[in-house]
Amino acid sequence: MAQFNSPANNRRNDITVSRDQHKVLIANRGEIAVRIMQACADLGLAFVAVYTKEDAASGHVTLARQLGGESAVVRIGNYLDAGDILAAADATGATAIHPGYGFFSENYRFARRVCERSRPMIFIGPSWRVIRDLGDKINTKRIARSLGVPTVPGSDRAIYDEMEAESIAQQLFEYQERQGVSRPMVLVKASAGGGGMGIDEVHNMNRFRQTYRRIRNYSQRQFKDPGMLIEQRIFDYNHLEVQIVSARDGENPLHFGTRNCSVQSPGRQKRIEVAPGFFPAGLSYKFNAQKVLDDIVRHSLSIAREIKYDNVGTWEWIVTPKGEPFLMEVNTRIQVENGVSAAISRIKGQDGVNLIREQIRLGLGEPMGYGQDDISFDGVGIEYRIIAEDTQNRFAPWTGLIDKIAWRERPWLKMHTHVPQDRPYQIPTEYDPNLALAIVWGKDLEEAKARGCEFLDTFELSGADAQGVALKSNIAYLREKTAGLLEF
């Protein structure tokens, strides 16, 4: 069994522990919980999964029992109750906690508590200091600017004074008018927000104060921080990401390429992700697309080195129609779309990269074992987020009973779902109706799109709500958006 460091404070120390002495508590639900326990099983790690009464029928609970027995599942009251999570960890003898995404994944206070309590455990994610420092968009912007990394024009610190916020907004409106922008716009963003939360747009100064106060109050309620970012609104942009991976010493971060996440709902929630971020080999762009990809990778790595980033993370970018990249934020966690980056990645020429597996073993202190020259890329990956939602009604969530979910197995397809295939499944109203992730690979963009359409056309999903109304999903929307992927 491999030997590696087991740092109580998420930094390396002299304690050496074998994998079979670790147990990972999975502090999440659904599809990501399934993928974490599969990665643990692949690594030979014991694990325990938690669930609430609403999730008792979830496939992640069933799989946990299949892989680990009854002792591998613990019922809790709430996924967002730190006391419940830590009590479950103590009761089961867990030595590490994997937060997945969402919930506690970017909560530096929780990560610090995990690592510094009387019975310390490992938080599988970046060190709490890194989460704290990069979780603040203002601080991230300040670090980026100090390194010459381009950021969106606007404030580089949290704004708490309304008059100062108005002054910055006025300057941004005037700047856009000088640039010939016909309909200038300013964004008001909660500095502590993320994932499209706490953000709105203002078209003129007459409405700025009202919007500012509303978002400020929302941020105070939601994040306990009224700090605001005032930024220029970038129009018609593409949303690109860079996948970063690093060992616990933070000395030599590596990248696993880029991806494009521009297909989003009106609420800025991603629906399709494609890797790589552009496809200059087969599409024409009005700018040097390969240079943009190279630049955002280089800039992302420069920040990762500066702060000694020490696990997986995603650098999120806006790219304008002129090919100007601006760093938007850093997500200090594994993301839903990690699998599409893994689909095109090869380590020492070998297929089968699993970034969740890499996150876990590196989080437990194992050395990287390869360098950037050992990572190569092949083909194009497309990830579809299959969701029960009414795309004709502003993507409103749909809840009801799913009586069938099925797909054809293909060598180029990976499916991740917590929805059982052997019995009906009631979508819990307490959680987002995310049903599955489908990851398609092709040797080039055209083949990936063709395979994506084949998958969507043959995917079977049916059910009804309490009134007998048929299940609504985003399958048709995904099919429609596939045609123009990576075009800009």
C-alpha positions, 0 to 999 in steps of 0.5 A: 500500500502506498505511503504518503503524508497525512497533514492535519493542517492541509500542509505537509508534515512528517506523519506518514500514513498508509491508505488503508488507515484512512477513511473519507467522509463524503459530505455531499449527495447525489452524483458527486457523492457517487463519484467520490465513493467510486474514486475512494474504492479505486484507491482502496480507501474506506469511506462513509457517506451521509444522507438525509431522510429526503435522500434515503432513496438516492442512488448514492446511498444504495451504492455506498451500501453496496461498496461499503456495507451498512456501516458506510452510510450515516443519516444526518439532519442537514447537509449544511449542519457542520455539527452533523457532519463532524459528529458523523465523522467522529462516530465512524472514525473518519480521518478526512472529509471530502466536501464535494462541490457546493455545501462546505466546499468553499467554506474556509471556516469549516475547512479550518475547523476540520483541520484544527479541532481536538481530533483533527482530520484532513480537509480534501481541498485546498488549505483553508488559508487558500480558500479564504484568500481566493474566496474573496473576489477582491483579494483575487483581483488584487493578486492577479493585478500584481502579477500582470494578469488581466482582470475585468475593469472595476473595483479591486477591493470590496466597496462598502460606501454607497457614494464610492460605489456610485463614483466607480459606476459613473467612471465605468459608464463614461469609459464604455461610452468613450469606447463606443459601447452603444448600451453601456452596463455595469455589474453590481456583485456581492464580493463574497458571492459565486456561481451567479449568486448576488449579481445584477446589471445596471443600464444607467446611473438612474437605477444604480442606487436601487440595485446597489442597495438590493444586492448589498442587502442580499449579500448581508443576509446570504453571506454575512458580508455587504461588500460589493464589487462594481465592474464593467459588464462584458457583452457577448463573452465566452466563459472559459476555465482552466483546470489546475491541480497541485500537490500539498507542497504547492510548489509545482501546480499543473494544468489539465487544459481548458474548457468552455462553459458558455452555454448557460441558463438565464440565471448563469447556471452552466448547462454544457461544458466543452474541452478544450475551450476553443477549437482553432483546428476546425473553427475560425475565430476573429482572434488568435484562439490558441494564443488566448488558451495559452495565455489564460493557462499561463496566467492561471499557473502564475497565480497558483504558484504565487499563492502555493495552491495545494489541491484542485481548483478552477480559474474562471475567465471571460473572453471578449469577441476581440479575444481579450481575456479577463480573469473572473474568479477562482473556484477553490474546489472540484467542479461539476465539469471536472470530468470533461477535462479528464476526458481529453487528458492523458497522463504519460499517454494513458487514458482514464484520467480521474481528477476526483481520484487525483484530488483525493490522493493529493489531498491526503498528501501523496506526491504528484508523480508526474509533471506537465510534460507527462500530460497530453490532450486528445480529442474533444469532450462534451458534458451535458447537465441533464436537469428536470427543468422547464426551459420554456418557463425560465428554466423553472425546476420540475419535481415529480416521480421519475419512472425511467432513466436509461441510455445506450452504453457506448465506449465514448460515453460516461454517465454519472447519476444518482437516479436509480435505474431499477425503480421509480425515483421521487425527486426531492423538492428540497434539492436542485433537480439535477439528474445526471451528467453525460460526458461524450468524447470524440476525436474532433469537434464534429465527431463529439457533436455527432456523438452528443446528438446520438446520445441525446436522441436515444436517452430515455427519461420519463415520469410525471408530477403529482397532477399527472403532468409529464416530466419536463427536462432540458434534453431538447435545449441541450440538443439545440445548443450542440450545433453551435458549440465553441463557435464565437 
